[in-house]
Amino acid sequence: MNKGILIFILVLPFALFSEETLIVDPLLQRPWISDAEAEEKTSYHRFLASSLETTKTRLKQDAFGRNYHVYPSLKIRYTIDNDYHKEFPILEDADLAVREMEALVGVRREKDALFLGKGIGLCQRIHEEKQKSFMPLWAKEANVITSRLSNRLSDKPEEMFLASDPFGCYAGGPESLGNLILESETFRYRLMIPNTLRYEGLFRTNAGHIRLEKNYMYRLVRFVEFLSPFRKDDWDDMEEALTLQTAGLTKKAPRKILFSIASTFDTTPRLRNVKDYFRFWDKMRGLNPKMIQERSFTRTEENGDYVSKWKVVDETGNASYYQMKEYYFYKAPLGFLISLSYPESEKAKADTYWNLIRSEFKVREY
């Protein structure tokens, strides 16, 4: 190509614009190289600080004070050691509970994992009641593990049932723990319990009692809240300690509020009826004429429920009165007793608890 034509082609694009119409990037009017180097240096140190943060494995605690680790990959692993204890999952922390479930499977605590998995499933259903077709990843993961564990333990149905039924989910979140929603697959009930009442099955090897007979089966579970000791004006710690030592005891039985839910399933038709159902539980609790007399036991009807009252003499010889609210429900083949016992001095608190429990107790139709 002719050299003159080449120069013309190279110059032509710039020649089309006058000095007045030429648009120049403002960045090119500044010493941008030094600014860019400074920004690059700042960004590098910010990235380095961020990298150092994410390369650390962090130890954290959940709402119940149990330890878990967060790895740089954001993987979460619970520490299942001597300090670990079982808990029901929390509605807004159900994704974290799945990681706890995985850790329990990893140390072969399969029954505890199944108990937790069923609770996570309840959390998912509670969500779904408010938001249709709610099925997040954590719910799918928990469902897969729960199904696998159920199949693995299918040859031990009684042990599996005792360990995992009933199950529950705390409403609310880790910062504001709500009431416990409790559910049973076998006995088809759901109820709500104040979170101050703690499930005994979280702290004992056997979670309540189960009994299988020829004509029926029953299941009993309890929730307890321990109360501070009652102190009279003339209280003498030394005198009490001496009395306990003389009796060979180290401490008194604690005052407590105790909630129980007991369920029966009759395999024989017409085994009992609505009117005499309470007698079965009186017999199971050892309530006989002698005990009625010794403890000054009375029972009265109150708004469709029953209120019992009896005398308790503690280890130091002091007498006090306890009360118990009772509700019986029988619709063959299922029957239920729910009860709340408490020191008479705690009646106001017990009334609040009972109103919540009774209003939320529901039995699913067959």
Secondary structure, DSSP 4 states (H G I P E B T S, - for coil): --HHHHHHHHHHHHHTS-TTT----GGGGS-HHHHHHHHHHHHHHHHHHHHHHHTSPEEEE-TTS-EEEE-TT--EEE--STT------BGGGHHHHHHHHHHHHHTT-HHHHHHHHHHHHHHHHHHHHHSTT---HHHHHHHHHHHHHHHHTTT-HHHHHHHHSSEEEEEE-SSSEEEEEEEETTTTEEEEE-TTSEEGGGTSSS-SEEEE-SSEEEEEEEEEEE-PPP--TT--HHHHHHHHHHTT-SSPPPPEEEEEEEEEEESSTTS--TTTHHHHHHHHTT--HHHHHHTT-EEEEETTEEEEEEEEE-TTS-EEEEEEEEEEEEETTEEEEEEEEEEGGGHHHHHHHHHHHHHH-EE---
